[in-house]
Amino acid sequence: MGIVKIYLHNYLLTMLITDLPYFGAISFLQEVAQAETICFDNNAPFSKMSFKNRMVIATAQGPLHLTIPIVGGRDQKTPLSQIAISYDTPWREQHSKAIVSSYKRSPYFEYYEASLKALYDTKPDSLIDFLTSCHLWIQQQLKGKWQIHSLETFNEDELQKWERQFHPWLPKNYDKIANPIKYQQVFEDKIGFIPNLSILDLLFSVGGKQAYQYIKTPTI
């Protein structure tokens, strides 16, 4: 994931080209909040053990990885835009139940519970459709100012000028980030502070307004 600067109609804009994750870790939203324009690379190949279909939340027992199952298994290299969600297991109910169980006592969860449940009540065929809905839901709750554009709106010459990087944090190393955002977590007294969880953890703990202020602060 990399931030690039482009000139568009004589205005200097900051653009971020990146993958689209399942809600996204806090560090990912920090990068997004610094940009004015976001382009999601939906043609990048699916990669296993990534945040493309996984997020990490806190529970009383420690971190919990929630994974969206996909048709064809996780070892495929199909472009993200062509990945279909598998409904062989009741993953929507399981994820929703896990979120409620973990965050029902958090200070701000009640403000988001109904609309989040409505999101999990949908049954899209495409993974990209569900991930897009998750991102737009988060942007709405944070009142994020970034604009989302398709890479297809830019020509090949423009794309070749931009350095392509990807977010370094994965489900296997998400908590190794330096200088993480710190706040009071639901189970901190029991299991300690866990850095760089899903943005949902920050949202439910401090509310949308404060969460946006946190992620708008430039990383050190």
Secondary structure by P-SEA (a helix, b strand, c coil): cbbbbbbcccbbbbbbbbcccccccaaaaaaaaaccbbbbcccccccccccccbbbbbccccbbbbbbbbccccccccccccbbbbcccaaaaaaaaaaaaaccccccccccaaaaaaaaacccccaaaaaaaaaaaaaaaacccbbbbbcccccaaaaaabbbbcccccccccccccccccccccccccccccccccaaaaaaaccaaaaaaaaacccc
